[in-house]
Amino acid sequence: MTRGGRTKDNETPERRCIVTGEVQPKAGLVRFVLGPDGMIYPDLAEKLPGRGIWVTADRAAIEKAAAKGLFSRAAKAPAQVPEGLADMVEAGLAKRVIELIALLRKSGRAVVGFEKVKGWLSEGRAKVLLQASDGSDRGKGKLWTPQGARWFGCLTSSELGLAFGRDRAIHGALAADGLTERVKMEAAKLASMRKPEGGVTAMKDTKTA
């Protein structure tokens, strides 16, 4: 059992957040490492050498870790934190999500545009519905998330457009694929970073037909 009485799933890797002290699945955390130059670096791909320092994927948590010297405490060594660390993490996550969607598009596992997305939803092909955060609520409300699928609204129309090779995009959909699972994980972190102050994250599973 973990703290809070949860039954631990041994197949789900967990780490402790240095800010909250809570042990939670890695999927909701951002890894940082202390570089040889004494600087803290985000390790979004989780591949950099060194002992990982984990923080919940939340802007306030990262800013608190930087302001309170928690990175130095966790590293047990002096640690310099770059200015705008939370902004670096957010930008890096957005870049990763965009690049993954672009790969899915090139392999024919992603579509863009209201009618194409609606078609995929009707056929049950869409496993992830993407809608731009700055798109019209009226237009977005005409589409639905299939049972068991995911919805994300954490990208702007420019960012979603970049993923699909156009200036702007409001609606996109992803089919089942290993890369789609990676999009879901990275987009969930980005949604958490971009959640309104005191609000909920820009993602949901409940908007079903």
Secondary structure, DSSP 8 states (H G I E B T S, - for coil): --TTS----TTS-EEE-TTT--EEEGGGEEEEEE-TTSBEEE-TTS-SSS--EEEES-HHHHHHHHHTTHHHHHHTS--B--TTHHHHHHHHHHHHHHHHHHHHHHTT-EEESHHHHHHHHHHT--SEEEE-TTS-HHHHTT--B-TT-EEE--S-HHHHHHHTTSS--SEEEE-S-HHHHHHHHHHHHHHHHT--TTS--SEES--B-
